Amino acid sequence: MGIAANLPLFIIAEKFIMSEKGIKVVAFNGSARKGGNTAILLKYVLKELETEGIETELVELSGAAIHGCLGCRECSKKKDRLCSQRNDMGNELIEKMDKADGILLGSPTYFADITPEIKALIDRAGYVSMANGGMLRRKVGAAVVAVRRAGAIHAFDTLNHFFLISEMMIPGSSYWNIGVGREPGDVERDEEGIRTMKTLGRNMAWLLKKVQG
Ligand SMILES: Cc1cc2nc3c(=O)[nH]c(=O)nc-3n(C[C@H](O)[C@H](O)[C@H](O)COP(=O)(O)O)c2cc1C
């Protein structure tokens, strides 16, 4: 039975648009609120990427159960580009990262940090990447954070630490990639936040095309 058979139905892959050059970006929304502020921000980035002819996919974790890293180091022994845990969607998500040229990680700010779901994903994917000689090396990565008031920079840093230790390339924007809002949809009123996402999308597309030659 394939890994896809274990995928919960509430993992939503919303967009899949073919590109001319075959460059792909996968975005993971770590929020439990599907279609909430983090999703809205990510969609602004994805729209710019699509305008540049890049294939995109949005995966909303939607509070799905994803276990943290067990520290078993089985990935270092097997070196099969997968995590030893086969009872959740972890490997499905890691495979999506492996196949993509660019990775967007989005999270709402939870107590001045990221959500446990996206943390579990980066711990497992990061270890699998290292165990396989730098599986994510030179992919392009960017973080997006939604916040009501404070703590977003810390969450942003957490996500960027994953990209940096994975030897990934990070594009910048006109501000740190943060959108302000509390209830779903509030970020639409954060004009600077939306502008930051659009600029990020354009810069990510530019960098992807350079990296891909
Ligand atoms: C458990 C929890 C913890 C939160 N912690 C913070 C926080 O530390 N700082 C903050 O400004 N907002 C905090 N918030 C608010 C969310 O970051 C904010 O509502 C965000 O827009 C939610 O994004 P989403 O719609 O994508 O889930 C918290 C929300 C929850 C549910």
The ligand as an SDF file (V2000), in Angstrom:
LIG
                    3D

 31 33  0  0  0  0  0  0  0  0999 V2000
   -2.8220   28.8650   20.8790 C   0  0  0  0  0  0  0  0  0  0  0  0
   -2.6670   30.2300   20.2590 C   0  0  0  0  0  0  0  0  0  0  0  0
   -1.5850   31.0010   20.6300 C   0  0  0  0  0  0  0  0  0  0  0  0
   -1.4210   32.2710   20.0830 C   0  0  0  0  0  0  0  0  0  0  0  0
   -0.3170   33.0090   20.4450 N   0  0  0  0  0  0  0  0  0  0  0  0
   -0.1450   34.2370   19.9210 C   0  0  0  0  0  0  0  0  0  0  0  0
    1.0160   35.0100   20.2640 C   0  0  0  0  0  0  0  0  0  0  0  0
    1.9070   34.5890   20.9850 O   0  0  0  0  0  0  0  0  0  0  0  0
    1.0990   36.2530   19.7370 N   0  0  0  0  0  0  0  0  0  0  0  0
    0.1400   36.7750   18.9100 C   0  0  0  0  0  0  0  0  0  0  0  0
    0.2760   37.9070   18.4890 O   0  0  0  0  0  0  0  0  0  0  0  0
   -0.9280   36.0490   18.5390 N   0  0  0  0  0  0  0  0  0  0  0  0
   -1.0910   34.7950   19.0080 C   0  0  0  0  0  0  0  0  0  0  0  0
   -2.1700   34.0400   18.6120 N   0  0  0  0  0  0  0  0  0  0  0  0
   -3.0770   34.5660   17.5630 C   0  0  0  0  0  0  0  0  0  0  0  0
   -2.7600   34.0280   16.1580 C   0  0  0  0  0  0  0  0  0  0  0  0
   -1.3770   34.0830   15.8780 O   0  0  0  0  0  0  0  0  0  0  0  0
   -3.5200   34.8400   15.1000 C   0  0  0  0  0  0  0  0  0  0  0  0
   -4.9090   34.8000   15.3550 O   0  0  0  0  0  0  0  0  0  0  0  0
   -3.2370   34.3690   13.6850 C   0  0  0  0  0  0  0  0  0  0  0  0
   -3.7580   35.3070   12.7730 O   0  0  0  0  0  0  0  0  0  0  0  0
   -3.8890   33.0150   13.4030 C   0  0  0  0  0  0  0  0  0  0  0  0
   -3.5880   32.6070   12.0900 O   0  0  0  0  0  0  0  0  0  0  0  0
   -4.4530   31.4940   11.3330 P   0  0  0  0  0  0  0  0  0  0  0  0
   -5.7920   32.1310   11.0120 O   0  0  0  0  0  0  0  0  0  0  0  0
   -3.6880   31.1320   10.1350 O   0  0  0  0  0  0  0  0  0  0  0  0
   -4.5910   30.3430   12.2790 O   0  0  0  0  0  0  0  0  0  0  0  0
   -2.3760   32.7790   19.1500 C   0  0  0  0  0  0  0  0  0  0  0  0
   -3.4660   31.9790   18.7830 C   0  0  0  0  0  0  0  0  0  0  0  0
   -3.6220   30.7210   19.3370 C   0  0  0  0  0  0  0  0  0  0  0  0
   -4.7940   29.8700   18.9180 C   0  0  0  0  0  0  0  0  0  0  0  0
  1  2  1  0
  2  3  1  0
  2 30  2  0
  3  4  2  0
  4  5  1  0
  4 28  1  0
  5  6  2  0
  6  7  1  0
  6 13  1  0
  7  8  2  0
  7  9  1  0
  9 10  1  0
 10 11  2  0
 10 12  1  0
 12 13  2  0
 13 14  1  0
 14 15  1  0
 14 28  1  0
 15 16  1  0
 16 17  1  0
 16 18  1  0
 18 19  1  0
 18 20  1  0
 20 21  1  0
 20 22  1  0
 22 23  1  0
 23 24  1  0
 24 25  2  0
 24 26  1  0
 24 27  1  0
 28 29  2  0
 29 30  1  0
 30 31  1  0
M  END
$$$$
